[in-house]
Amino acid sequence: MILLLFLIACEKKNFQRDGHCNNTKLYSIPNYYGYNVIFDSKVQAYWSTPEGIKRFNRTKYKGDFFRLAHHYRSQKHAVSCGVASATIVINAIMRSNNANIIYKNKDSFGRDKRGIYLGYYNFDENDFLNVIRKIKTVDDIYGKGKNCDSSYGIDIDEYPVMLEILKIKAKIFHPKNNAFDIAEFRKTLKNVIENDRSFLIAFYAGHISPIVAYDEISDSVLILDVAEHLNEWVWLNVKAIIKDMASSKYHGYVVIKNQFN
């Protein structure tokens, strides 16, 4: 029996357009994972399976899992995977730096008798969209605005500019000659994941999500997939994801510093 999953891609470049800004065609992928044919059963393991648990338990490179999993939130919209990924990292940076960034109207939550705000100090998708609205409007991100035919969702080159508004530094890594140095990428994974100074977000297969662990034996990374409506968190083979990250100028990865400048 063939199982077809239908995925709305998170980037304009991976959509099949039908000529209307707010009405995109779904495309089918003959693959259980739902992103790309290269991500088949040979290169993936869901994190809750016996194999996924074994990889997590044995690897020593999983520090970012504990720093980010607490702040996990799934995407609210078909094209907001980049927004959801950003909020996970921003909340982790706020927590580790003992900082509060509040862009919502605090008084809307009310105050107690001591005058203390009753709202929770977290940062959600609406906050992020409000912060970046001068760079890209909500309608443009969701494919409903006047610029929807040029780009919707969030592109990798827009990420550092958007995070800079919050005084957070991010560095883009694009493929060179349509390829990444796999040895260098493995080194970057280890350095980023096992220290508390930075985080890594991958742009791959029309999707965006944080990478939070690396297992050397299986040579796979754990993706904190924000598309909860479609997938579990998953281990993906490094060769497979690096191939996809190098397949487009809109793909790659971003390393974000765990500090405010």
Backbone torsions as a table, in degrees:
resi	resn	phi	psi	omega
1	MET	NA	129.5	-178.6
2	ILE	-94.8	127.3	179.0
3	LEU	-105.3	122.1	178.7
4	LEU	-109.1	128.0	175.4
5	LEU	-105.8	142.5	179.1
6	PHE	-109.1	126.2	-175.2
7	LEU	-125.7	129.2	170.5
8	ILE	-84.5	119.0	-176.2
9	ALA	-69.1	159.3	-175.9
10	CYS	-96.5	3.9	179.9
11	GLU	-135.4	147.5	-179.7
12	LYS	-59.8	-33.0	-175.0
13	LYS	-68.5	-19.2	-177.8
14	ASN	-106.5	2.3	177.3
15	PHE	-82.7	151.5	166.6
16	GLN	-101.4	112.5	-172.7
17	ARG	-80.5	150.5	173.5
18	ASP	-116.7	14.3	175.0
19	GLY	94.6	-1.1	179.5
20	HIS	-123.2	135.5	-174.2
21	CYS	-61.3	-36.6	-173.0
22	ASN	-108.9	21.5	-178.3
23	ASN	-144.5	90.5	-176.4
24	THR	-100.7	145.8	177.7
25	LYS	-75.0	141.3	172.4
26	LEU	-79.3	149.7	173.1
27	TYR	-124.2	142.7	-175.0
28	SER	-91.0	145.9	178.5
29	ILE	-129.1	116.5	-177.9
30	PRO	-76.4	66.3	-173.2
31	ASN	-156.1	134.6	-176.0
32	TYR	-62.9	-33.8	-178.0
33	TYR	-71.3	-36.1	172.2
34	GLY	99.0	2.4	-179.7
35	TYR	-106.5	-55.2	-169.1
36	ASN	-153.3	145.6	-175.7
37	VAL	-60.9	-23.6	-179.9
38	ILE	-72.3	-18.6	-179.5
39	PHE	-91.9	68.3	179.4
40	ASP	-95.6	-172.2	-174.0
41	SER	-64.4	-18.4	-179.0
42	LYS	-77.8	-18.2	-175.0
43	VAL	-120.7	10.9	-177.6
44	GLN	-138.6	157.5	173.4
45	ALA	-153.7	120.8	177.7
46	TYR	-64.1	144.1	-169.0
47	TRP	-68.0	-23.0	-177.8
48	SER	-89.4	-4.3	178.8
49	THR	-79.9	163.0	176.6
50	PRO	-53.5	-40.5	178.6
51	GLU	-67.0	-41.9	178.9
52	GLY	-63.8	-41.2	178.5
53	ILE	-65.5	-39.6	179.6
54	LYS	-62.0	-43.2	179.3
55	ARG	-63.2	-42.2	-178.4
56	PHE	-65.7	-42.7	-176.8
57	ASN	-67.2	-34.8	-174.1
58	ARG	-87.5	-23.9	-176.1
59	THR	-77.1	147.0	174.5
60	LYS	-97.4	-5.9	-179.3
61	TYR	-100.8	81.7	-178.4
62	LYS	-147.9	18.4	-177.6
63	GLY	-58.6	-39.5	-178.0
64	ASP	-70.3	-20.2	174.5
65	PHE	-60.3	-47.0	-177.8
66	PHE	-71.7	-27.5	179.0
67	ARG	-79.6	-26.9	-174.9
68	LEU	-108.6	-30.0	-174.9
69	ALA	-59.0	-35.6	179.9
70	HIS	-60.9	-27.4	-176.1
71	HIS	-103.4	11.7	-176.2
72	TYR	-60.7	139.7	170.7
73	ARG	-149.2	138.3	-178.6
74	SER	-82.4	159.9	179.8
75	GLN	-68.4	144.4	-177.4
76	LYS	-94.0	-15.0	-174.4
77	HIS	-137.3	156.8	-177.0
78	ALA	-58.0	-29.2	-177.6
79	VAL	-112.4	18.8	-176.8
80	SER	-104.8	26.0	177.6
81	CYS	-62.8	-37.0	177.6
82	GLY	-67.6	-37.0	178.3
83	VAL	-66.9	-46.7	179.8
84	ALA	-61.5	-43.4	179.5
85	SER	-61.7	-40.6	179.3
86	ALA	-63.5	-41.8	-178.1
87	THR	-66.2	-34.4	176.8
88	ILE	-59.9	-49.2	-177.5
89	VAL	-68.7	-41.5	-179.2
90	ILE	-61.3	-43.5	178.6
91	ASN	-65.2	-35.8	176.8
92	ALA	-66.1	-40.5	178.3
93	ILE	-65.2	-41.2	176.9
94	MET	-59.4	-45.1	-177.6
95	ARG	-65.7	-47.5	-175.1
96	SER	-72.7	-21.6	178.5
97	ASN	-103.6	8.7	177.5
98	ASN	53.2	47.8	-176.5
99	ALA	-124.9	154.3	175.5
100	ASN	-123.6	124.4	172.8
101	ILE	-114.2	117.0	-177.6
102	ILE	-126.3	114.4	179.2
103	TYR	-110.5	-5.7	176.0
104	LYS	-84.3	165.6	179.1
105	ASN	-75.1	103.1	-175.4
106	LYS	-61.4	-35.1	-176.5
107	ASP	-67.3	-17.2	179.6
108	SER	-67.1	-18.4	177.6
109	PHE	-87.6	-16.4	-175.6
110	GLY	84.7	175.8	-179.9
111	ARG	-132.1	158.5	174.2
112	ASP	-87.5	-174.0	-175.5
113	LYS	-64.2	-23.1	179.5
114	ARG	-86.8	-1.8	-179.7
115	GLY	86.5	10.2	-178.9
116	ILE	-84.6	134.0	179.6
117	TYR	-62.1	141.2	-178.8
118	LEU	-93.2	-6.9	-179.2
119	GLY	-74.0	151.4	176.6
120	TYR	-76.7	143.6	179.6
121	TYR	-89.5	78.3	173.7
122	ASN	-133.9	173.5	-173.9
123	PHE	-127.5	114.9	-174.5
124	ASP	-111.6	-176.0	-177.1
125	GLU	-60.1	-40.6	-179.8
126	ASN	-62.8	-38.2	177.1
127	ASP	-62.0	-45.9	-179.3
128	PHE	-63.2	-44.1	179.3
129	LEU	-62.9	-34.9	177.7
130	ASN	-67.8	-39.7	-178.8
131	VAL	-65.7	-40.6	-172.5
132	ILE	-94.6	8.1	-170.7
133	ARG	-60.8	-25.8	178.6
134	LYS	-75.6	-20.4	177.4
135	ILE	-90.7	-42.8	-179.5
136	LYS	-153.1	126.2	-177.5
137	THR	-77.4	163.4	177.3
138	VAL	-59.8	-43.7	-179.4
139	ASP	-62.4	-39.7	179.2
140	ASP	-67.6	-37.4	178.2
141	ILE	-67.3	-39.9	-178.3
142	TYR	-85.5	1.9	176.3
143	GLY	80.1	25.7	-177.9
144	LYS	-116.8	-8.9	-174.3
145	GLY	-87.3	-177.0	-177.2
146	LYS	-69.4	-21.3	-179.2
147	ASN	-99.8	15.9	-172.3
148	CYS	-65.8	-23.7	-178.5
149	ASP	-78.8	-14.5	-179.7
150	SER	-95.0	-37.9	-178.8
151	SER	-170.8	135.4	168.5
152	TYR	-140.0	172.5	-163.5
153	GLY	74.3	-160.4	176.9
154	ILE	-123.4	127.4	177.5
155	ASP	-86.1	156.7	-177.9
156	ILE	-61.0	-35.2	-178.9
157	ASP	-72.2	-17.0	179.5
158	GLU	-85.2	-20.4	-172.9
159	TYR	-58.7	-53.8	-178.6
160	PRO	-59.9	-36.5	179.8
161	VAL	-64.9	-40.9	179.9
162	MET	-68.1	-43.5	-179.2
163	LEU	-70.0	-26.9	179.2
164	GLU	-62.4	-29.3	177.5
165	ILE	-59.2	-33.3	178.9
166	LEU	-91.4	9.5	-178.8
167	LYS	62.4	38.4	175.8
168	ILE	-115.3	129.2	-177.7
169	LYS	-90.3	138.6	177.0
170	ALA	-140.0	143.5	179.4
171	LYS	-120.5	130.5	-179.4
172	ILE	-88.8	140.6	172.8
173	PHE	-120.2	106.7	177.3
174	HIS	-94.0	155.0	174.2
175	PRO	-67.5	146.9	175.4
176	LYS	-106.3	123.4	-176.6
177	ASN	54.6	43.1	177.8
178	ASN	59.9	34.8	179.4
179	ALA	-158.1	157.1	171.1
180	PHE	-113.6	149.0	171.9
181	ASP	-75.3	110.0	-172.9
182	ILE	-66.2	-34.8	178.1
183	ALA	-66.1	-40.0	178.4
184	GLU	-67.3	-37.4	178.8
185	PHE	-65.7	-42.7	177.1
186	ARG	-60.5	-40.5	178.5
187	LYS	-63.3	-42.4	178.3
188	THR	-63.0	-43.4	178.6
189	LEU	-55.1	-49.7	-178.1
190	LYS	-62.7	-44.5	-177.4
191	ASN	-65.8	-41.2	-177.4
192	VAL	-73.7	-48.2	-172.6
193	ILE	-68.4	-36.2	-172.1
194	GLU	-98.6	13.3	167.7
195	ASN	-125.4	167.1	-175.8
196	ASP	-103.4	24.1	-174.9
197	ARG	-102.9	-9.5	-178.2
198	SER	-161.0	166.3	178.4
199	PHE	-132.9	158.8	-177.9
200	LEU	-126.3	128.9	176.0
201	ILE	-118.1	129.6	-177.7
202	ALA	-98.6	139.0	172.8
203	PHE	-110.9	107.4	-170.7
204	TYR	-153.3	146.4	173.5
205	ALA	49.3	37.3	-178.9
206	GLY	69.9	21.4	-174.9
207	HIS	-138.1	162.7	-179.9
208	ILE	-138.8	127.1	178.0
209	SER	-159.9	155.8	177.5
210	PRO	-74.7	147.1	169.5
211	ILE	-101.0	128.0	-170.7
212	VAL	-123.9	-4.9	179.2
213	ALA	-158.1	156.7	177.9
214	TYR	-139.5	127.4	178.3
215	ASP	-109.0	116.6	-176.6
216	GLU	-67.2	-40.3	-174.1
217	ILE	-62.4	-46.1	178.2
218	SER	-89.1	-7.3	-176.3
219	ASP	51.4	55.2	-177.6
220	SER	-135.5	156.3	179.2
221	VAL	-113.6	148.4	176.2
222	LEU	-95.1	119.8	179.9
223	ILE	-95.5	125.3	174.7
224	LEU	-85.6	72.9	-169.8
225	ASP	-61.9	124.3	-179.0
226	VAL	-84.8	-6.4	177.5
227	ALA	-86.9	66.4	-176.1
228	GLU	-61.8	-28.2	-179.4
229	HIS	-69.5	-13.6	-178.7
230	LEU	-117.5	-37.8	-168.0
231	ASN	-140.2	154.8	167.6
232	GLU	-79.8	170.3	166.8
233	TRP	-63.1	145.9	-168.6
234	VAL	-144.9	146.6	170.0
235	TRP	-89.0	126.8	177.4
236	LEU	-120.7	141.6	178.2
237	ASN	-61.8	135.8	-176.8
238	VAL	-60.2	-42.6	-179.2
239	LYS	-62.2	-35.3	-179.3
240	ALA	-70.9	-47.4	-176.9
241	ILE	-71.9	-33.8	179.9
242	ILE	-69.4	-32.3	175.8
243	LYS	-63.4	-42.2	-178.9
244	ASP	-74.0	-36.7	177.9
245	MET	-63.2	-23.5	-179.7
246	ALA	-96.0	2.2	-172.9
247	SER	-84.3	-9.4	-176.0
248	SER	-152.1	150.1	176.9
249	LYS	-69.6	-14.4	178.4
250	TYR	-90.0	-2.9	179.3
251	HIS	-104.7	176.8	-177.0
252	GLY	137.8	-152.0	174.5
253	TYR	-149.2	161.2	-177.7
254	VAL	-125.8	131.1	173.6
255	VAL	-103.8	124.1	-174.0
256	ILE	-113.4	129.2	-179.6
257	LYS	-72.5	139.1	-179.7
258	ASN	-88.5	64.9	177.8
259	GLN	-167.9	163.3	172.9
260	PHE	-103.2	136.8	-177.7
261	ASN	-86.2	NA	NA
